[in-house]
Amino acid sequence: MGGRTQTDDHTRLGGERQKGLLSVIVPCFNEEKALPYFYAEATKVLSEMPVRYEIVLVDDGSRDGTLRLAKELSGRDRHVRYLSFSRNFGKEAAMYAGFCNVHGDYVVVMDADLQDPPSLLPKMLRIIQGGEYDSVATRRENREGEPPVRSFCARLFYRIVNRISDADIVDGARDFRLMTRDMVDAIVAMGEYNRFSKGIFGWVGFRTYWLAYENVERVAGETKWSFWKLLRYALDGIINFSQAPLSAVSWFGIVMTFLAVIVLIVLVVRRLVWGDPVAGWASLACIIIFIGGLELFCLGIIGQYVSRIFLETKHRPHFIVEDSNVEDVKKIR
């Protein structure tokens, strides 16, 4: 490289916004097995593209050798840099930390397990450099290899969230997305603590091209997403981008009050006209228990919104960077 030192190269890639630079953000949590495969495939593709690039590995508090491997890759390749969290903050925080610490004209988010094929990057870059779009987003055409229950729930989630919210989320959408700097700046400006990036990508708008591809299996390691984590993630998406559950609770209260008044009138008339004592204490107890359960359920929905308000008012940082070789790194944000 013409005698240029490794430190000089890292400095050149960091700092101010870099014209013509492609920044690749890779959230990593216990990806020691998959990361070597990703690095080999990604660098092969990126080195053949007509653009300068940087790969920013965001270690999300991994408990295996992910950080050690990230340091090794960074030590021998001037294009690789790393951020390491003080603990596991989650993928959303890892992506946000990447957005806050890259400076390229173009920014792409990719998983380290090669389920986001690097071979799509050249086509994505050509599309976005055409000037017609601000974002090239990917979606899976199928869910081969995925459990049927998970596939059904995923499709149901996308159908529900698009009906009740103003976030545009396409069925099968991945976090794998190439964006312009303007779109990334808009995402960074949304500093909310409870983040749901798929919804944020759609909410900020901008012109998006959807690129479909066949589902790809993880290259190595194990998925970090259990069914219950995915369910919680889906609930976060609905609550963060829709007030429909709160509206449903309000309407439920109105309907139940109206029905209660009707039943009360019927019982009073029955007593005055026929003089029958009110019978059926067992059924009445069942009704009371049922209504009480529904009320607790509604309070739970309200509690979910209140808990998110509580977290937002604390103004806790999204992430804490413990170790990094990124120039002018934002360690807390």
N, C-alpha and C positions, 0 to 999 in steps of 0.2 A: 504493500500500500504506500509506496513512495517514502518509506521511512517514518510514516506517521505513527505515533505511539497509540497504544490501546486507550489510554486516558484521553488523548486528544479526540479519538473517534467517539468515545462516549459523550464527551462535552459537545461535540458537533451535533450529535443526535438529540441532545437534551436542550434545555433552556428555552429560547424563543421558538415561536412557531416556525416550522421548517417547510418551505415550499417544495412540493413534489415528493414529500415523504409519506410513506404508508406506515402507520402505526398499528401493530397487531397486538391486541390485548388477549392474554390467555389466563383465565382464572384457573388455579390449580389447588386441589385439595386431595392429598394422598394420591398423587398421580406419578409416583416414582416409576411404575412399570410402563405406563403409557407415554410419558414425556419423551424418552429417546426416539420412539417411533414418530411422534408428532414433529419433533425437531428435525429429524432427517427428511421427512416428507415436505414439511413447510419450507425449509431452507432450499430444498431442491426446486420447488415451484417459484418461490420469491426471487431467487437468484437469476431466474430466467425472465423475469418480468421487467419491463422498461421503467422502473421506478426504484428509488432508494427506499429502504425499509428498516424498521426496528421491530423487535419482538420483545414485549414486556410481559414477563412471567409474574403473575401475582399469586404468591403463596399464601393461601388462606388458612394459616395456622396448621399446616400439615403435620401429622405425627410420624410420617415415614421419612424417607430420604429425599423428598421433593426439593427442599431448600438447598441441600448439599448439591444435588444435581443441577439446580438452577444456577448456583454459583460457579460450578464447573463449566457449564455451557457459556456463561457470561465471561469467564476468564479466557476462553479460547476463541470466542466469536464476538467481534466488536458490535454486531447487530443485536446482541441479546443483552437485556437488562432485567433486573428483578426487583420486586417489592415483597417483603415478608411481614405479615401481620403479627401482632403480639399474641393473638389467639384466633380461633375460628370465628369470623364475623359473618360468614355466609357468602354465597356466590353474588348476590346483589351488591354487597359491599365491595367485593373484589372487582366487579365490573366498574363500579363508581370510582374506586381508587384508580383504576386504569384510565378512565376518562379524564380524571383530574390531573394525571401525570404524564400524558402523552402530548406531543406537539405537532403531529403530522397534519398535512392537508386532508388526508383521508385516514379514517380510523375503522378498524374491523375488530369484532369480538369473536373469538373462536374457543371451543372446548379443546382440551388436551387429549381427548380419547379418540380423535380422528372420526367422530361421528359428524363433524363439520369438515367435509373434504377440502383440503387446501387446493385441490385441482380446480375448484370453482373460482378461485381468486382472480385469475386473469380475465375471465369473462365478466366478473362483477366489476372489476376496475375499468374495463372497456365501456361498460354500460354507464357507469357513473361519470367517467371522463367525457362522455358524449354531451353532458350538460343538461340533459332533459330531466334527470332525476337527482335527488339529493341523498337517496338511500337505496341500496340494493339488499333486500331482505330475502331470506331463504325459508322454504317450507317443505316438509316431507310430503311426497305424493302418497305414500302408504305407511303402514305401521307394522310391516312384516317383522316377526321376531319379538313383538311386544305382546304381553299377556292380553287376552281378549277383554278382561274386565277393565284393565287400565286404558285400553284403546277406547272402549265405550265411554268411560268416565271423562276422558280427555275431549272427545267429540261433544259430549254433553256440556262440558264446561265452556268450550268456545261458543256453542250455540246460546247458552244462557248469558254469558258476559257481553256478547255483542248485542243482545236484545235489551239489556237493562243498563248499559253504560254507554258513554260517549268515546270509549277507547276502541280503535279499529284493530282487532286482533284476528288474524286469519287462522283458520283451522290448520294445525300442523306447523305453525310458525316456530322457528328456532330463534335463539339469541344470536345466531350466526348472521351478522349484518354488517355491511360496509357503508359508512356514512361520511358525509362531508364535514368539514370543521364547523360550519354554521349549525348543523344539526347537533353535533356533539356539544357545542357551547350551550345550546338550548337545553339539552339533557342535564348538563352539569348545573345549570341555573336552577333546576328543580331539585332543591336540596332537602326534600322531605325524608324523614327517617325511615318510614315504612315504605320501602321501594318495591315496585313491581314493574320491572323494565319492559316486559312485553306491552303492558298498558301505557307506559311512558313513551315508548317509541311511537305508538299510535296516536297518543294524545297531543304530542308536540306538532303533529302534522308533517309537513314537507312532502315532496313528491317521492313515492316509493315504488320501485319495481320489484315484483315478487318472482323469485327464481325457484322453481320446483326441482326437486331431485329425489332419487330413490333412497329409501332409508338405509343407513349404514350401521353395522354392528360395532360396538366398542372394540378397539384393537387389543386392549389389555386392561387388567385391573377389574374392579367391580364398580357398578353404578352406586352413586351416593344418594340416589333418590328412591326411597321406599314409597309404598302406596300411601302411607299416612303423611309423609313429608309432601308428596304431590298434592294430597287433599288439602293440607294446610296452606300450601302455596296457592292453590285455586281459590280458597276462601279469602286469602289476602288480596288476590286480584279483584274479586267481586266487591269486597268491602272498601278497598282503596279507590275504586273507580266507579262506584255506584251508590246512590242513596235509596235504591229500590227496596232493599230489606227493611229499612226504616219506614218507608212508605207502606209496605205490606203490613208491618206491625200496627201502624196507625189505622189502616183500613180494617184490619182484623178486630181491633178494639171497638171501632164504630159498629161493625156488623154484630159482634157479640152483645154489645149493649142494646142494640135494637131487638135482637132475638130475646134477650132477657126480659125486656119490657113487655113483649108480646106474650111470653110464657106467664109472666106475672098477672097480666090482665085475664088470661084464660083461667088461671087458678082461682082468681077472685070471683069471676063470673060463675065458675063451676060451684064454688062454695055457696054463693048467694042464691043461685037458682035451684040446684039439686041438693044442696046441703051435704054433699059427700065429703067425708074427711079426706085429706090429701094422703094417699097411700103410696107405697113403693119407696121406702126409705133406702133400700139397697141400691136401687137404680139412681136415686138422688145422690147417694154417696159417690157412686161411680162417676156421675156427671161432674160433681164438685172436684173430684180428683183429676178428671180429664181436663177441666177448665184450668185448674191450678197448674197442671203440667204445661199447658199451652202458655200460660202467663209467664212461667219461669223460662220457657223457651224464648219468648219475646224479650224478656229482660236480658237473656243471654246475648241476643242479637244487639240490643242497645249497649250492653256491656262491652262487646267487641269494638264498637265505635268509640266508646268512652276510653277504653284502654289505649287505643291508638292516639287519641287526643292527649292522653297522659304522657305517652312516650314522646310525642312531638314537643310538648311543652318543656321537657327536660333538657332538650338541645344537646343530647349526647352525641359524640362524634360517630360517623358512620363506620370509621375504621381507625386503627392505630398502627402505624408502620413502625416496626421494631428494627428492621434491617433493610438496607437498599443501596444500590449503586446508581440510582437515578439522579441525575443532576438537578439541583433545586427541588428535591422531592417534597411534596406536600404530605407530611407525616400524619397529620390529624385533620379531618374535615367532616 
